[in-house]
Amino acid sequence: MKRLDAGALVVLSGMFALGVGLSETALLYVRPGARLWLDIAGAILIILGLTLVVLTLRHRATTDDDNADADEGEHRHHVGRIGWLLLLPVVIAVAVGSNPLGSYAAGRQNADRTLPAGEFDLEQYLNAGSFGGQAPALRVMDFVRAAYDSEDHDLLADTRVVLTGFVTEDDDVSDPHHFFLTRFSIGCCAADAIAMFVRVELEDHHLPPADSWVEVEGTLRRGPPPEPGSVPVPPILVASDVREADQPNEVYEYPP
Amino acid sequence: MPAGERTETVTTDDGRTDPVDERARPRRLGLAGVVWAYLPVVLLARGSFSYIFEDQVLRNWSTIFISVILQALPFLVLGVVLSATISALVPPSWIARAVPKNAAVAVPTAGIAGALLPGCECSSVPVAGRLVSRGVPVGAGLTFLLAAPAINPIVMVSTAVAFPGQPEMVLGRFVASLLTAVVVGYLWTAFGRPGWMEDRYVDHDHGSTLDNFVSTATGDFLQAGGYLVAGAGMVASLQTLVPQSVFERVGGSGAIAILTMAGLAVLLSVCSEADAFVAAGLTQFSLTARLVFLVVGPMVDLKLIALQIGSFGRGFAVRFAPLTLVTAIVFGTIVGGLLT
């Protein structure tokens, strides 16, 4: 690979990292905390690539014109063609666009997975916040955790709450009055995403379309919490209201 | 891509052959020129392309593909900057003095030193490659390569967070990973042949320190980055096409569960800082099987195998990856059995 091509590829990779890191697009791929590192890495790459280009051009200018090409031959970068693959993520990001993980990815996972670890105290949360007479909003992660918790379960079943997530349709279509409100939790990036499901029971609402974002107000249906060690089924939220919602900026939830 | 120094011979009318300097002919655009000329067209036509690619499968693939690359990129940059610093600023004589010659001492030292590099697997590959190329014993370099992503403080903390109230998982992960890294280092020292490993870490000598640093850093970045993209493509394809539920339905605690979790670690290629959260959720598997997942993941996975091919050649990767996989499964199982 020629040094100028190498420099241009490195600058392009840096611009991609910096461009994504500075925009909200980054949140479709990585945790919010990773954005800063993406910015720094992008800036370093841009500086390295530009320096390589400047050094190469300066070298060329100080070398006799007749020998310029021959000299560049010696000066080739010791990189195979493999480096050109770095164009691929840029081209694919542009061609396919930036999309969050959706119901397709959720359908590839088991619904019967336990949650990423973490602490949540429902009583403290309800007492600490002022919700202005509205039903308190919970993260899907916290709702599921409280529903499985033997102490929080009863309190949750007595409280009307609001959850935000996207719609995954159930494969089992025999009962048309439910869907799965879904949210992903990511530890590092979208490749380690874990889907979290809440089964929403509708009384007289129409089923919202798959992958649309909804805000559901409702109450947990009381049931025995799962035995420790058994694989839990998604908790059931009896919906009193289902509203269309915008896709949130922080499209995933994050364990601590 | 025309190479400047090459000359060709052409046959003239009367049958003699004359050497012709390629420079005398009009410049050809070359593959690189075509790529650069076409790129703006692709980038400016964005709207029309996303209209064509509405397919859910492709969108899912691209999200995972790009997220693996973006997540790894800062660590890769850290790795190549460290590697270039070693190359441009640290003289080989210094390394020769600082690192013990005796592999019996150097290997465990490298294992512990791995705990100091707070990165994931993408930083450790270029750094280990550079160290070996600068005269660190091969076994020690490989132990560092395996230990750094597995036992650094960030990984230990995230494991503790993912398994609250189960400090034995943190201890087990540390002990089993360090043992695996050290044993693989010793095995390679004892049985490895020099011909199995290519040294792709060229030292640049362009006169100035700045030029050497920049040439090394950009060269290493392009080399490792290209393989990272290839690895990310494989990870995205597997995650998109093979449902995880195929693996997860196995469950249980026997040998099959352990092998399934080891296979899952290789195929999913989750970053070592996040794999504990994935393992914590797979409660249908025994703790031992999940420990094997945590030990194998940072040492053998698709993305990492691609990076290793890029750094040390294919002949290296086809021997090193299976050796590490088997060793990691053995120590993960033994340590898991002792702790639970």
Interface residues (C-beta under 8 A of the other chain):
Chain A: M1 K2 R3 D5 A6 G7 A8 L9 V10 S13 A17 V20 A26 L28 Y29 V30 A34 W37 L38 I40 A41 I44 L45 L48 G49 T51 L52 L55 D69 A70 D71 E72 G73 E74 H75 R76 H77 H78 V79 G80 I82 G83 W84 L85 L86 L87 L88 P89 V90 V91 I92 A93 V94 A95 V96 G97 S98 N99 P100 L101 G102 Y104 A105 G107 R108 Q109 N110 D112 R113 T114 L115 P116 A117 G118 E119 S185 I186 G187 C188 C189 A190 A191 D192 I194 G229 V231 P255 P256
Chain B: M1 A3 G4 E5 R23 A32 V35 W36 L39 V42 L43 R46 F49 S50 I52 F53 Q56 V57 L58 R59 N60 S62 T63 I64 F65 I66 S67 V68 I69 L70 Q71 L73 P74 L76 V77 L78 V81 S158 V161 A162 F163 P164 R200 V202 H204 H206 L210 D211 V214 S215 A217 T218 G219 F221 L222 Q223 G225 G226 Y227 V229 A230 A232 G233 V235 A236 Q239 T240 P243 Q244 S245 E248 R249 L268 S269 V270 C271 E273 A274 D275 A276 F277 V278 A280 G281 L282 T283 Q284 G310
